Amino acid sequence: MTTLPLNTLSEVSESRFGFHLIEVLDIRDADISEEQLKNRARRILTERKFSQELDSWLRQVRADAFVELK
């Protein structure tokens, strides 16, 4: 994609998601890498918090579901 000239269509390429045609319509001048890093960090923190909350909830459900057999 980065090597294609403007307004050209690439050959068919295959990825794990399927087959693709790429057309370059414009080139972005702004560097968005910092924003991508922030989004990635936010996603990682959200997933970590979700995992912690899930573990806490599962412990609570197990504690509430204690059954004593006589």
C-alpha positions as CSV (number, residue, x, y, z in Angstrom):
1,M,0.0,0.0,0.0
2,T,2.8,2.5,0.8
3,T,4.5,1.8,-2.5
4,L,1.5,2.3,-4.8
5,P,1.3,5.5,-6.8
6,L,-1.8,7.7,-6.3
7,N,-5.0,6.6,-8.1
8,T,-3.8,3.1,-8.9
9,L,-5.2,-0.3,-8.1
10,S,-3.1,-3.0,-6.7
11,E,-2.9,-6.6,-7.7
12,V,-5.0,-9.1,-5.7
13,S,-3.4,-9.8,-2.4
14,E,-4.4,-12.5,0.2
15,S,-4.3,-12.2,3.9
16,R,-5.8,-14.2,6.7
17,F,-9.0,-12.2,6.3
18,G,-9.4,-13.0,2.6
19,F,-8.5,-11.5,-0.8
20,H,-8.0,-7.7,-1.2
21,L,-7.7,-5.0,-3.8
22,I,-6.0,-1.8,-2.6
23,E,-6.6,1.6,-4.3
24,V,-4.6,4.6,-3.1
25,L,-6.7,7.7,-3.4
26,D,-4.7,10.1,-1.2
27,I,-1.7,10.2,1.0
28,R,-2.1,11.3,4.6
29,D,0.4,13.9,5.8
30,A,-0.3,13.8,9.5
31,D,1.5,11.3,11.7
32,I,-1.2,9.5,13.7
33,S,1.2,7.1,15.4
34,E,0.8,8.9,18.8
35,E,-3.0,8.6,18.6
36,Q,-2.7,5.0,17.7
37,L,-0.4,4.4,20.7
38,K,-2.9,6.1,23.0
39,N,-5.8,4.0,21.6
40,R,-3.7,0.8,22.0
41,A,-2.8,1.7,25.6
42,R,-6.5,2.5,26.3
43,R,-7.6,-0.8,24.9
44,I,-4.9,-2.8,26.9
45,L,-6.0,-1.0,30.1
46,T,-9.7,-1.7,29.4
47,E,-9.0,-5.4,28.8
48,R,-6.9,-5.7,31.9
49,K,-9.6,-4.0,34.0
50,F,-12.2,-6.3,32.5
51,S,-10.2,-9.3,33.3
52,Q,-9.7,-8.2,36.9
53,E,-13.4,-7.4,37.3
54,L,-14.3,-10.8,35.8
55,D,-12.1,-12.6,38.2
56,S,-13.6,-10.7,41.1
57,W,-17.1,-11.4,40.0
58,L,-16.4,-15.1,39.5
59,R,-14.9,-15.3,43.1
60,Q,-18.0,-13.6,44.4
61,V,-20.4,-16.0,42.5
62,R,-18.5,-19.0,43.8
63,A,-18.6,-17.7,47.4
64,D,-22.4,-17.1,47.2
65,A,-23.0,-20.5,45.6
66,F,-21.5,-22.5,48.5
67,V,-23.6,-25.6,49.1
68,E,-23.1,-27.8,52.2
69,L,-24.1,-31.5,51.8
70,K,-25.3,-33.3,54.9
